[in-house]
Amino acid sequence: MTKQELIEILKEYKTNKAMLALRIKEKISIEKRLKRKRDSETPITGVVGINNDIHSKNSISDKVAKKVLVNDNKRLEDERRLKELEKEIRDLKEKVEEAEIRLNSLYYKEREILTAYYVDNRTAEDISQNLYFKLFSRTCSPRYIQSIIKENTEKLLNL
């Protein structure tokens, strides 16, 4: 893995994690829809008028057949979308797990600084003044933060 690939994985970590949660939620709703039995009949009661099914072009409508076709098309579309979602979920899980495994190999301070820099897109100055102060009740120089970032990026690459 190159340094650019690692940085890209870390920068996209938050987005990928959110997308993964949304895709899983969508997959669950599609599975629920597929488990429900779709009714293939349409209510054809209460027709009072004579010749209500005859349109101006003299074509006779077949409501039941149309409803069956619509339900079949919806079911096929749901099954196709479910296959796409499963593939996409698998890819997103791989990316999220890759980032989590690499970040979990670091110590707490290192992980927080790298997460703030790459994932949260914070600057070294911001990290040195705010995050470092929050962690250790003191500030440090941005150059020190840059050195921590550089060392730990190399550490992640060597895994």
C-alpha positions in Angstrom: 0.0 0.0 0.0 1.3 3.4 -0.9 1.2 6.5 1.2 -1.4 8.1 -1.1 -3.7 5.0 -0.8 -3.4 5.1 3.0 -4.2 8.8 3.2 -7.2 8.3 0.9 -8.5 5.5 3.0 -8.2 7.6 6.1 -9.8 10.7 4.5 -12.7 8.7 3.2 -13.2 6.7 6.5 -16.1 8.9 7.8 -17.9 9.0 4.5 -17.5 5.3 4.0 -18.7 4.5 7.5 -21.9 6.6 7.0 -22.5 5.1 3.5 -22.1 1.6 4.9 -24.8 2.3 7.6 -27.2 3.8 5.0 -26.7 0.8 2.6 -27.3 -1.7 5.4 -30.5 0.1 6.4 -31.6 0.2 2.7 -30.8 -3.5 2.4 -32.9 -4.4 5.4 -35.9 -2.4 4.1 -35.7 -4.1 0.7 -35.4 -7.6 2.4 -38.5 -6.8 4.5 -40.4 -5.7 1.3 -39.4 -8.9 -0.5 -40.5 -11.1 2.5 -44.0 -9.5 2.5 -46.3 -11.3 0.2 -47.4 -8.9 -2.6 -51.0 -9.2 -3.4 -51.5 -10.0 -7.1 -55.1 -8.9 -7.2 -56.5 -5.5 -7.3 -59.8 -4.5 -5.7 -62.4 -4.5 -8.5 -65.5 -3.9 -6.4 -67.9 -1.1 -6.3 -67.9 -0.4 -10.1 -71.3 1.2 -10.6 -71.2 2.5 -14.1 -71.7 0.4 -17.2 -68.8 0.2 -19.6 -66.3 1.8 -17.1 -63.5 -0.4 -18.4 -63.9 0.6 -22.0 -61.7 3.5 -23.0 -62.0 5.8 -26.0 -59.8 3.6 -28.2 -62.0 0.6 -27.6 -59.3 -1.3 -25.7 -60.4 -3.5 -22.8 -58.3 -3.1 -19.6 -57.2 -6.1 -17.7 -56.6 -4.7 -14.2 -55.5 -8.0 -12.6 -52.9 -8.7 -15.3 -51.5 -5.2 -15.1 -51.3 -5.5 -11.3 -49.5 -8.8 -11.5 -47.0 -7.4 -14.0 -46.4 -4.3 -11.9 -45.8 -6.4 -8.8 -43.5 -8.8 -10.7 -41.5 -5.8 -12.0 -41.2 -4.3 -8.5 -40.0 -7.6 -7.1 -37.4 -8.1 -9.9 -36.2 -4.5 -9.4 -35.9 -5.1 -5.6 -33.9 -8.3 -6.2 -31.6 -6.6 -8.6 -31.0 -3.7 -6.2 -30.4 -6.1 -3.3 -27.6 -7.8 -5.3 -26.0 -4.4 -6.0 -26.3 -3.4 -2.4 -24.7 -6.6 -1.2 -21.7 -6.0 -3.4 -21.4 -2.3 -2.4 -21.8 -3.2 1.3 -18.9 -5.8 1.0 -16.6 -3.1 -0.6 -17.5 -0.5 2.0 -16.9 -3.0 4.8 -13.5 -3.8 3.5 -12.5 -0.1 3.3 -13.9 0.7 6.8 -12.3 -2.3 8.4 -8.9 -1.5 6.7 -8.9 2.0 8.2 -10.1 0.7 11.7 -7.5 -2.0 11.8 -4.7 0.4 11.0 -5.9 3.1 13.4 -6.3 0.5 16.2 -2.7 -0.4 15.9 -1.7 3.0 17.2 -1.6 4.3 20.8 -4.4 6.6 22.0 -2.6 9.9 21.5 -1.3 8.9 18.0 -4.7 7.6 16.9 -6.5 10.8 18.1 -4.0 13.0 16.3 -4.1 11.1 13.1 -7.9 10.8 13.2 -8.1 14.6 13.7 -5.7 15.3 10.9 -6.9 12.9 8.2 -10.4 11.9 9.1 -11.7 15.2 10.6 -9.5 17.3 8.2 -8.1 19.6 11.0 -4.9 21.5 10.6 -1.7 20.9 12.6 -2.2 24.3 14.4 -5.7 23.5 15.4 -4.6 20.1 16.7 -1.7 21.5 18.6 -3.8 24.2 20.3 -7.1 22.5 20.9 -6.9 18.7 20.7 -3.5 18.4 22.3 -4.7 20.8 25.1 -7.8 18.7 25.6 -5.8 15.5 25.8 -2.9 16.7 28.0 -3.9 20.1 29.4 -1.0 21.8 27.6 -0.3 23.0 24.1 2.6 22.1 21.7 4.0 23.4 18.5 2.4 22.5 15.1 5.9 21.2 14.0 5.7 18.6 16.8 2.2 17.5 15.6 3.5 17.3 12.0 6.3 15.0 13.2 3.9 12.8 15.1 1.7 12.6 11.9 4.7 11.8 9.7 6.0 9.1 12.1 2.7 7.4 12.6 1.8 7.5 8.9 5.0 5.6 8.2 4.1 3.2 11.0 0.8 2.5 9.4 2.4 2.0 6.0 4.8 -0.6 7.5 2.0 -2.8 8.8 
